[in-house]
Structure formats: C-alpha cells, structure tokens
Amino acid sequence: MKRVCFLLQVKKDRLDEYRRRHERVWPEMLKALRETGWHNYSLFLRDDGLLVGYLETPDFDAALKGMASQPINEAWQAEMGPFFERLEGQRPDQAMFTLEEVFHLD
C-alpha cells in the first residue's frame, strides 16, 4: 500500500459548514471511495483552513481515475468546490497538492 498525504485550503468563512458536510458524507460517495481503492482515508482541518488528507491505496493514480469515472464524484466535487481557495479552474480532487513521504516508522 502506498501512503498519500495531500493539502487543500478551505475558505476561512466556510470552515464550520465544511465540517458539517463531512459529518454526513453521502453513502454513495463513501461506497465509491472504497470501491476505487481509497483506504484508511482521513481529513484533518486546521483553524486557518489548511486541509490535510491522508489515505492508503495500491495505486493513487488509479484511485483518482476510478473516482473521476464515478457520477457521484462529479456531483460531490461540484457541491464542495465552492469551499476551497486556489482551485484555479480545477475541481478539488484535481487541485490536491501531494506531499512527498520522507519517513515512515514501520
């Protein structure tokens, strides 16, 4: 499994609503994530809007492509896009800035 960490920036005036939306992620979206190889997926949000995502997957490119082919993902990305800064014409799932792993204990 490959470990993936990514960053996005949530607009400060949308933090509370962003948190609320993730208390009730659509069941179809959860199913699609699992079926396309997103495992141990977590999101962490700092008070200034920095969003850190973490997941494990055999192939991150395949996981992204798999989700991109899911109709529910298109709806979710459209719904969540207005919450983010600096998307530069991309959907949130296309604008994720991935970090290089430089250490892992195990």
C-alpha positions as CSV (number, residue, x, y, z in Angstrom):
1,M,0.0,0.0,0.0
2,K,1.2,3.5,-0.8
3,R,0.6,6.2,1.8
4,V,-0.6,9.5,0.3
5,C,-0.8,12.9,2.0
6,F,-2.3,15.9,0.3
7,L,-3.2,19.6,1.0
8,L,-6.0,21.9,0.1
9,Q,-7.1,25.2,1.5
10,V,-10.7,25.6,2.8
11,K,-12.0,29.2,2.9
12,K,-12.0,30.5,6.4
13,D,-15.6,31.7,6.2
14,R,-16.7,28.2,5.2
15,L,-14.9,26.1,7.9
16,D,-18.0,25.3,10.0
17,E,-20.1,24.3,7.1
18,Y,-17.2,22.2,5.7
19,R,-17.1,20.3,9.0
20,R,-20.8,19.8,9.0
21,R,-20.8,18.5,5.4
22,H,-18.3,15.8,6.4
23,E,-20.5,14.6,9.3
24,R,-22.9,13.3,6.7
25,V,-20.9,12.3,3.6
26,W,-23.3,10.8,1.0
27,P,-23.4,6.9,1.3
28,E,-22.9,6.6,-2.4
29,M,-19.7,8.7,-2.2
30,L,-18.4,6.5,0.7
31,K,-19.1,3.4,-1.4
32,A,-17.4,4.8,-4.4
33,L,-14.3,5.7,-2.5
34,R,-14.0,2.2,-1.0
35,E,-14.6,0.5,-4.4
36,T,-11.9,2.6,-6.1
37,G,-9.1,1.9,-3.7
38,W,-9.3,4.7,-1.1
39,H,-8.4,3.0,2.2
40,N,-7.8,4.4,5.7
41,Y,-8.9,7.8,4.3
42,S,-8.9,10.7,6.7
43,L,-9.2,14.5,6.5
44,F,-7.7,16.9,9.1
45,L,-8.6,20.6,9.2
46,R,-6.7,23.4,10.9
47,D,-8.5,26.5,12.1
48,D,-6.9,28.6,9.3
49,G,-8.4,26.3,6.7
50,L,-5.4,24.1,5.9
51,L,-6.9,20.7,5.0
52,V,-4.6,17.7,5.2
53,G,-5.8,14.5,3.6
54,Y,-4.3,11.0,4.2
55,L,-5.1,7.7,2.5
56,E,-3.6,4.4,1.7
57,T,-4.0,2.9,-1.8
58,P,-2.2,0.4,-4.0
59,D,-2.1,3.0,-6.8
60,F,-3.0,6.7,-6.3
61,D,-3.3,7.5,-10.0
62,A,-5.7,4.6,-10.4
63,A,-7.7,5.6,-7.3
64,L,-8.1,9.2,-8.7
65,K,-9.1,7.9,-12.2
66,G,-11.5,5.4,-10.6
67,M,-13.2,8.2,-8.6
68,A,-13.2,10.5,-11.7
69,S,-15.3,7.9,-13.5
70,Q,-18.0,7.8,-10.8
71,P,-21.0,10.1,-11.4
72,I,-21.4,10.6,-7.6
73,N,-17.9,12.1,-7.5
74,E,-18.8,14.7,-10.1
75,A,-21.8,15.8,-8.0
76,W,-19.7,15.8,-4.8
77,Q,-16.9,17.8,-6.3
78,A,-19.4,20.4,-7.7
79,E,-21.0,20.6,-4.3
80,M,-17.7,21.0,-2.4
81,G,-15.8,23.1,-4.9
82,P,-17.0,26.5,-3.5
83,F,-15.5,25.7,-0.1
84,F,-11.9,25.8,-1.4
85,E,-9.4,28.5,-2.3
86,R,-7.0,28.5,-5.2
87,L,-8.6,25.8,-7.3
88,E,-7.5,27.7,-10.5
89,G,-10.4,26.2,-12.6
90,Q,-10.0,22.7,-11.2
91,R,-12.2,20.5,-9.1
92,P,-10.9,19.9,-5.5
93,D,-9.9,16.4,-6.4
94,Q,-7.7,17.7,-9.3
95,A,-6.1,20.5,-7.2
96,M,-4.8,18.4,-4.3
97,F,-1.2,19.2,-3.6
98,T,0.5,15.9,-2.7
99,L,3.4,15.7,-0.3
100,E,6.5,13.5,-0.6
101,E,6.8,11.0,2.2
102,V,10.3,11.2,3.7
103,F,9.9,9.0,6.7
104,H,7.7,6.2,8.0
105,L,8.4,4.4,11.3
106,D,7.4,0.9,10.2
